[in-house]
Amino acid sequence: MTPGLYTVTDHVCRECLGRILERVDNPAGGYRCSNCGASTVGAVESLCACGMRIDANADLGFRCEPNPKQTFEFPHEVVVRRRQAEDTQGAQQLAIPLR
């Protein structure tokens, strides 16, 4: 891992669902997955599940959110949900627990 000072964000990696860390001691900024090590400089959406798209214009509707129902079996603090127009609650949980 690149040495530096990081803080935990409320986003998860689109590749492995690990938590995204934000580099805070570098003026250029940057984000890094705490699990698989993927990294980027720029917007967090270029690394997290919020930025998943089919192409440049087709947002898949996934959003990183706090887990509203943490349990012993599913203790993750942040999950990925998909927004759906027909869903009156505004989201459907699609998170997968990591084992």
N, C-alpha and C positions, 0 to 999 in steps of 0.2 A: 504494500500500500504506500502511496505517496505520503511522506511525512507532512504533517500540517495539523491545523486545528479545524475540526469538523463539528457540526451540530446535526442532530437527527431531524428530518423533515416529516411531514405527514403525507409522504408519497412512497409508493413501492415500485420496484423495478419491473419493467414490462417483460423482461427475459426470465426472471426467477422468483419474483414477488418478494425479494429482500428489501429491507428499508433503505431509502435513499439518504445519503449524508450530504450536507452542504458545506463546502469549504469556506470558512469565514476569515481566514488569516491571509488571503490573497486578494488583491484588488480586482483581478480578473474573475474571481469567483470560481465556480465549478461544482459539479455534483458527482457523486460516486456511490455505487451500490455497495452496501455493507456485506453482501453475501457473495456475489459473483465477480465484483471488482470492475464492472463496466463503468465508464466515466464519460463526462462531457463538460464542455465549457459553454455556457449560454443558458437557455431556458430549461427548467427542470422537466418540462413536457417532452423534451427530446430523449429522455431516458426513462421516464416513469410511464405507468399504465395510462395516465390521463392523455398522453399524446398518441395513443394507438390509432392509426388511420389505414384505410384501404389504399388511398392515394392522397395526393396533396389536398383535395377538397372534401373527402368523405370521412368525417369524424365518426368513429365507431360508438361514441357515447360513453366510453368507460371513464370513471372518475375515482380517484383515491379519496377515501373517507375514513373517519374514525369508525371502528367496529362497534355497532350499537348493541351487540349481544355477545360480549366476551364470555367464554365458558372455559372450563378446564380442558376440554377436547379441542377448542379453537380459541387459543389465547391471544391471537394477533391483535395488536392495537390499531392497525390500519388495514383496511380491505379494499378491494376493487369492486365497484358496482357499475352496472350498465344502466344508463338512463333510457327509458322507453316512453314514447308518447302515450301509449294506452295505459300505462301504469299510473294510477291516481296518486300513489305515494311518491312518484318521481324517480324511483330506482328499484332495481331488482338485484339482490345480492348474488354475485357470481364468483365470489372468492373461493379459492381452493386452499385448504390447509397444507402447509409444507411438512413433510415427514422425513 
